[in-house]
Amino acid sequence: MAMIAGGRSAAANLLLGDPSITVRGTRALLLHRYRRRERRGVAMADLTIRGSRLVVAGFHLSGVETERLGHIDELHRAVDEFRPPGVPMMLAGDVNDEPGSATWARLTARGADAAAVHSTGDLRTNRTESPTRRIDALFVGPGITVIQTTAIDSPDVRAASDHRPVVADLYVADRPAEADRSRLGV
């Protein structure tokens, strides 16, 4: 895999991908820093994958609810400015909150929680050893059909991260209306 976007300019958020992906543009964003807390950010990319175009944004939100809600507003504004009209989008990241929260409601107002559409296995992600909460997620907008999501657990994952990664199989339509007609589980 190759680095597509992010890094220090996105508070260590990275988008990685296969070299066959066409990168049309990227943007990194540092979110507002509250009271000397850990820096949070967003990495965005406008991509063409196997002939389908989409915008992907990877993020890491604050551990404090009021800050998270402010970060989501910043994230949505940045994606709206970056994403070309009609191009499907996917937001993915460390939400630092659980489904059913105000944070989750604000994110799902703009895109479906991929795991709520179709998932398999244990979706808890908050730590690699004995996770207890689902705090990492993918949110997909119109034009993206969720085939399946799952959280991965393996010795390599436990060595590489403090969270279990979420993997999704998605179908990106050439036109959002096409995917809406074939959406699974909605």
N, C-alpha and C positions, 0 to 999 in steps of 0.2 A: 504494500500500500504506500501511497505517497501523500504528503501533506497537501491539502487543498486550501485550507484557510485557518486563521487563528494563530494561537501561540501567545506570546507575551502581550501583544496588542489586544487580545481578547481575554485577558486574565487566565491564561493557560488552557482555554477551551480550544480544541482542535477538531477540524473536520478532516478525516482521512478517507482516501478512496483509491480504487483501482486506476491505474494509469490510462485505461481506455475511456474514462469519463472526460467529457469536454467541459472545461471550466469557462463560463462566459464572463464571470465577474465574482469578486469577493468583497467582503467588508468585515471589519472587526470593530467591536464596540465595547468600551469599558462602561459599566453601569455606575450609577451614582454611588459614591462611597459614603456610608453612614458611620459616624463616630469612630473612625479609624478601624473599622471592622475589616475582615478579609475582603479583598477586591473581587468583584464578580464581573462577568463579561459574557459576550455573545460572539460567535463566529458564524458568518453567513456566506453562502455560496449560491450562485445561479448556475445550474448544471444541466447538461444533456447526458442522459444515460440510456444507451441502446435506443436512441431516437426520441426519447421522451424528455421534455424539459420540466424542471422543478426547482424550487428554491428551498434550501435546507438551512436551518438555523440551529446551532448547538449552544446551550446556555447552562449556567449554574446560578441559581437564585440564592438569596440570603437565607439564613437560618431563622430570621426574625420576621414574623408575619407582615407587619406594616411595611417593612423594607421590601419583602417579596412582592407585595402588591404594587409598590412603586416600580420595582424592576420589571414586572410584567407590562406595565404601561409603557415603559421605555422600550422593551423588547418589541411590543406590537407596533409602536411608532416607527422603529428602525426597520422592521420587516416591511411595513407598508411603504416606506420610502424606497426601499431597495428592490422589492419584488415588482417585476413588470406586470401590467394588467393581464389578468386571465391565466397567469402561470400558477400551477398548483404549489402549495407549500407544506412543509413538514417542520415542526418545531420538536426538538429532542433535547432532554437534559435532566439535570439534577434539580428537581422541583423543591426539595427540602420540605415537603408537606405531603399529605395523603389525599386520596380520592375522598370527596365529600367536603373538603375544606373550601374556604373562600378563595384560596389560591387556585385550587383545582377548578372551581367554577369559573373563574376569570379566564383560565386557559382553555377550557372546553367551550366557552362562549364563541371562540374563534376557530376551533378545530376539534374533531372527535378524538377522544382518548383511544388510541389504537388498541390497547389491551382490553378495553371495554367492548370493542367491536368484535374481536376474536383473539383468544389467547389459549395457550396450553401451558401446563406445568405450574410451578411455584413462581409467582410474580414478585415476591418480596425481594427488595434490592438494597436496602439501607446498609448492609454490610455483607461481606462474603461469607463469614462464618456465622451460622445460625441467624439469618436475617429475620426481622420481625415486622417490617413495614415496607410498603411499596412507595418509594419517594422519587423514583426515576421513571420517565415516561416519554412516549412519542405522541404528538398531537398532529393529526392530519386534516388538511382542508379539503374542500371539494376538488375532485379530479384525482384523488388518491384512494384506492380501494385497499383495505387491510385484508390480507390473506391469512396471516397468523403473526402473533407475537409471543415471545417467551423470554424469560430471564435465564442467563447461562450460569451454570456452576461447574467449575472444573478446577483442578490443581493450578493450571496456568492462570485462570481468572483470580484465584485467591492470592497468587504471587504478584499479580500485576496491578491490582486495584483494591480499594477499600469498599467498593460497591459491586454488585452483580450487574453486568451489562444487559441491556434489553436489545433483543434482535427482532427485527420485523421483516416479513416478506410482504411487499407492497406491489400493487399494480398502479402505474401512473398512466392515465389516459391522455391521448393527444389533445382531447377537449374535455374540460371538467364535466360537461353534461353526459358524456359517454360513460365516465366512471360512476356517476350518480345512478345511472340505470342499472349498472351491474354490481353495485356495492353489496358485499356479503355481510349478513348479520345485522343490518341496520333496519 
